[in-house]
Amino acid sequence: MNLLAQQSPVFALAWQARRFDLGNRLEYAKCFIEFALRRPDTGEPLHVFLRELLNHGGSGSRG
């Protein structure tokens, strides 16, 4: 890094965000769900769906 900085400017960003390992299926699912819940167009419907799914034990039988 020091050698690179001597030749041209080097920029850095202190990143304070949650990280997900997208190579891991569970982490990928967590990431997808978290970001979908943040979106104005999918957040509330997904929240309702997840609540129903968890309340009914995740049996998969939906009307």
JOZIHU-V747979 format. One record per backbone hydrogen bond with DSSP energy under -0.5 kcal/mol. NH is the residue of the N-H (numbers start at 1). CO is the residue of the C=O. E is the energy in kcal/mol with one decimal. If there is no record, write none. Layout:
# JOZIHU-V747979
NH&CO&E, NH&CO&E
This chain:
# JOZIHU-V747979
5&1&-2.8, 6&2&-1.4, 7&3&-0.9, 7&4&-0.9, 8&4&-2.3, 15&13&-0.8, 16&14&-0.6, 17&15&-0.5, 22&20&-1.0, 24&21&-1.8, 25&23&-0.5, 28&24&-2.6, 29&25&-2.2, 30&26&-2.5, 31&27&-2.4, 32&28&-2.7, 33&29&-2.6, 34&30&-2.7, 35&31&-2.5, 36&32&-2.2, 37&33&-2.4, 38&34&-1.1, 39&35&-1.0, 43&39&-2.7, 46&42&-2.3, 47&43&-2.3, 48&44&-2.5, 49&45&-2.3, 50&46&-2.9, 51&47&-2.3, 52&48&-2.5, 53&49&-2.7, 54&50&-2.7, 55&51&-2.4, 56&52&-1.7, 57&54&-1.1, 58&53&-2.3, 59&56&-0.9, 62&60&-1.0
